[in-house]
Amino acid sequence: MGTGTGIGRVRGLGSAKEGAHHWLAQRYTAVGNLLLVLWLLFSLISLPGLDYDSVVGWIANPLVAVPMMLMLVSIFWHLRLGMQVMLEDYVHDKGLNFLCILLLNFYAIGGAAAGIFAIAKIAFTGTAE
């Protein structure tokens, strides 16, 4: 263990004061994901048909498009939080860790933005093409 003082052994190994916020944010997004995915499933089940025109017409409704966008944001945020923890735990090289988290942020923001764009295009034009 070492022969130094107690404070000398733990210096630099204490709380960064961010763990509780990160943990809570992951739990909040998990609850949001659960509610929004259940909403999506029940909404799809209640549709008269799952053909292309029915689904596009359904997404064009603002009361559907907004929750769909919120679901995308929540899912990608939850993904980012969970993957960040995994990368911080298992990627030990500082430079590689920074690069991985940077790429993760680009992926999460880009994926959410692409999904939101697709939903907005359908909502505003009524077509997916």
Phi, psi and omega per residue, in radians:
M1 nan -0.613 -3.129
G2 2.083 2.831 -3.102
T3 -1.906 0.107 -3.127
G4 -1.296 3.124 3.094
T5 -1.235 2.880 -3.130
G6 -1.041 -0.770 -3.122
I7 -1.196 -0.582 3.119
G8 -1.162 -0.569 -3.138
R9 -1.279 -0.509 -3.065
V10 -1.852 -0.045 -3.112
R11 -1.002 2.267 -3.140
G12 1.455 -0.031 -3.116
L13 -1.968 0.136 -3.082
G14 -1.435 -2.997 -3.104
S15 -1.169 2.447 3.064
A16 -1.609 0.047 3.122
K17 1.138 0.347 -3.130
E18 -2.080 -0.229 -3.029
G19 -1.118 -0.735 -3.103
A20 -1.162 -0.713 3.123
H21 -1.105 -0.784 -3.137
H22 -1.081 -0.792 -3.126
W23 -1.088 -0.793 3.128
L24 -1.138 -0.734 3.131
A25 -1.062 -0.672 3.129
Q26 -1.179 -0.670 3.109
R27 -1.202 -0.714 3.121
Y28 -1.107 -0.763 3.129
T29 -1.173 -0.576 3.103
A30 -1.126 -0.750 3.110
V31 -1.150 -0.758 3.092
G32 -1.057 -0.739 3.110
N33 -1.078 -0.758 -3.134
L34 -1.049 -0.857 -3.131
L35 -1.109 -0.779 -3.097
L36 -1.233 -0.634 3.103
V37 -1.228 -0.657 3.048
L38 -1.096 -0.743 3.068
W39 -1.001 -0.803 -3.134
L40 -1.051 -0.819 -3.125
L41 -1.076 -0.846 -3.133
F42 -1.144 -0.610 3.102
S43 -1.168 -0.734 3.125
L44 -1.179 -0.643 3.115
I45 -1.143 -0.605 -3.098
S46 -1.376 -0.163 3.099
L47 -1.190 2.540 3.132
P48 -1.165 -0.536 3.113
G49 -2.690 2.778 -3.136
L50 -1.892 0.484 3.088
D51 -1.294 2.895 -3.042
Y52 -0.964 -0.854 -3.074
D53 -1.138 -0.673 3.127
S54 -1.133 -0.770 -3.098
V55 -1.211 -0.721 3.111
V56 -1.123 -0.739 3.087
G57 -1.103 -0.649 3.113
W58 -1.150 -0.796 -3.130
I59 -1.175 -0.471 -3.140
A60 -1.190 -0.276 3.091
N61 -1.271 2.238 -3.132
P62 -1.057 -0.523 3.116
L63 -1.274 -0.138 3.050
V64 -1.841 -0.738 -3.061
A65 -1.107 -0.726 -3.108
V66 -1.132 -0.871 3.073
P67 -1.070 -0.578 3.088
M68 -1.105 -0.747 3.109
M69 -1.137 -0.738 3.096
L70 -1.075 -0.675 3.105
M71 -1.111 -0.743 3.110
L72 -1.074 -0.798 3.127
V73 -1.066 -0.800 -3.118
S74 -1.120 -0.728 -3.131
I75 -1.149 -0.808 -3.128
F76 -1.214 -0.571 3.076
W77 -1.168 -0.755 3.115
H78 -1.090 -0.742 3.091
L79 -1.027 -0.804 -3.113
R80 -1.089 -0.745 3.138
L81 -1.108 -0.799 -3.121
G82 -1.174 -0.755 3.127
M83 -1.174 -0.597 3.107
Q84 -1.086 -0.753 3.108
V85 -1.068 -0.773 3.137
M86 -1.079 -0.785 3.140
L87 -1.120 -0.734 3.135
E88 -1.120 -0.570 -3.127
D89 -1.364 -0.596 -2.957
Y90 -2.001 -0.220 3.087
V91 -1.821 1.862 -2.981
H92 -1.594 -0.437 3.117
D93 -1.254 2.186 -3.040
K94 -1.051 -0.782 -3.121
G95 -1.145 -0.769 3.130
L96 -1.167 -0.670 3.091
N97 -1.059 -0.790 3.119
F98 -1.057 -0.793 3.141
L99 -1.099 -0.771 -3.137
C100 -1.105 -0.749 3.135
I101 -1.202 -0.629 3.070
L102 -1.079 -0.822 3.112
L103 -1.125 -0.661 3.085
L104 -1.069 -0.758 3.117
N105 -1.107 -0.755 3.094
F106 -1.070 -0.754 -3.139
Y107 -1.100 -0.837 -3.095
A108 -1.130 -0.794 -3.139
I109 -1.200 -0.743 3.130
G110 -1.135 -0.734 3.128
G111 -1.129 -0.781 3.110
A112 -1.125 -0.734 -3.139
A113 -1.123 -0.722 3.124
A114 -1.118 -0.740 3.117
G115 -1.141 -0.758 3.116
I116 -1.108 -0.710 3.101
F117 -1.060 -0.778 -3.128
A118 -1.099 -0.756 3.121
I119 -1.152 -0.748 3.137
A120 -1.102 -0.687 3.128
K121 -1.080 -0.777 3.113
I122 -1.163 -0.758 -3.099
A123 -1.112 -0.655 -3.073
F124 -1.527 -0.457 -3.077
T125 -1.958 -0.376 -3.100
G126 1.402 0.093 3.093
T127 -2.351 2.725 3.127
A128 -1.747 -0.030 -3.055
E129 -1.621 nan nan
